[in-house]
Amino acid sequence: RTIATTRYELYWLWSLHYQPHQWIMLLDARDSYFQLNPFEKLPRHNQDGPKTSGILHFFGENADATRIGKSPKNRKWLTNAYGDTVVAALENKPTICSGSTMGEQVALETYLRAMVSESDDTGTKLMGADQGFHNYLYYSNKLANAHTIDSITVFDQGRGAINNLGAMRTAPLESWGHVVEIHDKILNTSMTVLNWDQTPSPVVHQFDRHKLLSIFVYKLKTVQFKEEYFKNEEQQEQ
């Protein structure tokens, strides 16, 4: 397996350490940062209750910017794993990002087992092919009969807890509309990425595809984080 696919086996193992209805987030950490707590408004079940199935949340890419058939990479991943017929059936479907997923443990574990099985069954070893598996599992309804999955909700870009910005790199982020709020227009020292309802996106994913956000994160937020980290370390030592 490639590293990108092997991580699903590790996710699977790690998921076994959680209770059935605890929420877990799977996220590409390298190109993400948090603006709010993404777990704050999620539905909750009694851990001791009888319910044996759980919820999955998937998060889409911007459908105006790309769809499965428009993306050479997504076409390649799906063609290599499933053939031209599947790609033709899915080419107009919005792309769902495999790098950002949330779910209750009982449902997420089943999803992770399925992702590993897709890798084994197709024999696909392309880097990034996990996104092909991810989209195939959803659009083929292959998870529909899993007794541990109560529901799967796909949030369009900018509509959920995780905002995937990568597909919007074809134009400056601010040109897409009111999706970023710059609080200091001279120095760009403070900005907030917004969902389409104008509320802050709890998690910003793929920020480094946009120059404006990259400068903000690498030059400002990283410095702030380091300062806070070392400050907390000093307080703990005192």
N, C-alpha and C positions, 0 to 999 in steps of 0.2 A: 504493500500500500504506500501511497504518498503520505507525507506528514499531514497534509490537509485532511486526508481520510482517516488516518490513524488516530487523530484526536477524538473521533467519535467513539472509539473503543475506550479511550481514557475517560471521556465524559460519562460513558455508560458505567464504568467502574466507580467513578466518583459519585454518580447519582445514587448508588446503592447505600450511601451513608446518610441519606435524607429520609424523612418520614413521607408517607404516600402523598400527603396534600401540602407539603412545603413547596413553595415556588422556587424555581431555579432559572437563572439566566445563562444562556450560552452566547458569548459575545467575542468578536475579534477585538481584543483589548488594545492592540497597537494603535489603531486609528479611531479610538472612541474616547469620549469623556462624558461625565455626568453633570447635569444641571439641576436635577431634582431626583428624589428617591423614586425609582421606577416601580417599586413594590408597594407603594403606599395605597393605591386605589384598586388593587387586584381583588377579585372575589376570593373569599376564604371559606374553607370547610372545616368542620370540627375534626381534629386529628383522630379522635376516638370514635367517630361516627361510622355508620355502615357503608357509606358510599365507596365503591371500589373502582371508580373511573375518575379521570381528571381532565383538565383543560390544557390545550396547547394554543400558543399565540405565535403566529408567523408574521413577518414584516416584509412588505414589498418594496421594490425599487420604483422610482417615478415612472408611471406608465406613459406619460407624454414624451419622456426622453428616450425610453427604450422598452422593448418587449422581447420575448424570447427569440423571435425570428429576426429581429433587428440586430441582435448582438452576435458577432462571429464567435465569441468565446462560448456563450451559452449554447449556440447551435452545435459547436464542436463537441462540447461535453455530452450533450444529449444524443447526438448522432453516434458518437463512439460507443456509448453505453446501450442505446436502444434502437438505433437505426433511423432511416429517413422518414419512415411512416409516422413514428411518434413525433418527430420534429414538425412534420407538416401539420399534425393535429394540434400542436401546441404553439405554433409560431406567432399567433396573435394574442397569446396569453401574457398578462403582466409577469415580469420576472419577480420571483420571491427570493429574498436574500438568505443564503444558508449561514451567513456569518452573524445572524442575530435572531435568536429564538428564545422564547420563554415558555414555561409550563410547570404544571404540578408534577411532582416526581413520578407518580404512578403512570402518567401519560407520557412524560418525557423519556422514561426508561424504555417504553415500547417503541417510541420514535427512534431512539438511538440504536436499539437492536435492529430496527428496520434499515437504518442507514448503513450499518455494518453489513447486513445481508445483501443490500443492493451492490455494495462493493464486491462482495464475494461472488454473487450470482452473475454479474456482468463482466467481472474480470478487468474492469477499467482501472488504469493506473495513471491517468492524466492528472497533473496538478490542477486543482480546482474542480474536479469532477464531482465533488460532494454537492455542488450547487445543482448539477444535473439530477443527482439522486433526490435531492430535497424537492425540486420542482416536480419530478416524476411521481414521487410518493403522494404529493398533494393532488395534482391534476388527474392522476389515474384512479383516485379514491382508494388506493391500496390500503390505507389505514382505516377505512370507513367501518370495517367489521371488527376492529380491535376492541375487545370488551373493556380494556383499561383506558380508552380514550373516549371521553364524553362528547367533546366538541373540539374543532379546530377553527380558529378565527384568523383570517389573513387581514392585517391592517395595511391599507394603502399607505404609500410614502407620506409621512407627515400627519398621520392620523392616529398613531399609537404611542406606546412608551418609548420605542426606539425609532429614530428618524434616520433612514438610510439616504445619504446625500450623493453617493458615488455616481449614479447615472446622470446627475445634473451638472457634471463637470464640463459639459459641452458649451456652457456659457457661465459668466460670472454669477455667483450665487445670488447677489442682490438683484440681478436682472429677471429672476424667476417670480418676483413679486415680494410681498412682505414676509420673507422667510428668515431674515436675520435683522435684528435690531441693534444698531450701533449706538452705544450710549455716549461715547466720546468720539465724535466724527473727525477730530483733528489727529488724535494720537491712536485711535482704535484700541484704547486700553481696556475697554469693556464692551462686550457684545453678547447677545442672547440669540440662539437659534430657536425659531418658532415653528410650531406645528401650524397647519393651515387654519386652525380656529384661533390663532394668535396667542395661544398659551405656550410657555416654554416647553421645548422638547425635553423630557426627562433624560434621555440618552441621545447623544449626537454620535452617529457612526459614519465613518469614511470622511471625516473632516479634512484629511490631508489631500483630497482631490481638489480643494479650493484654496487658492493662494491667500485670500483674506483670512480664512479660518486657520490656515497653517501658521501664518505669522502670529496670529493671536495666541494660539495654543503653545507653539514652541518657544516663542520669545517672551510671553507674558504669563500664561497659566502655569507653564512648567516651572518658571522661577518662583511663582507664588506657592506652588505645591512644595518645592524643596524648602523654602523658607518655613512653611508651616510644619513640615516633617521634622526638620532639625530643631525647631522651637519646641515641639512636643517631646522630642528625645531629651533635650536639656531639662525640661520640666520633670520628666520621669526620673532623671538622675539626681535631681535635687532632693 
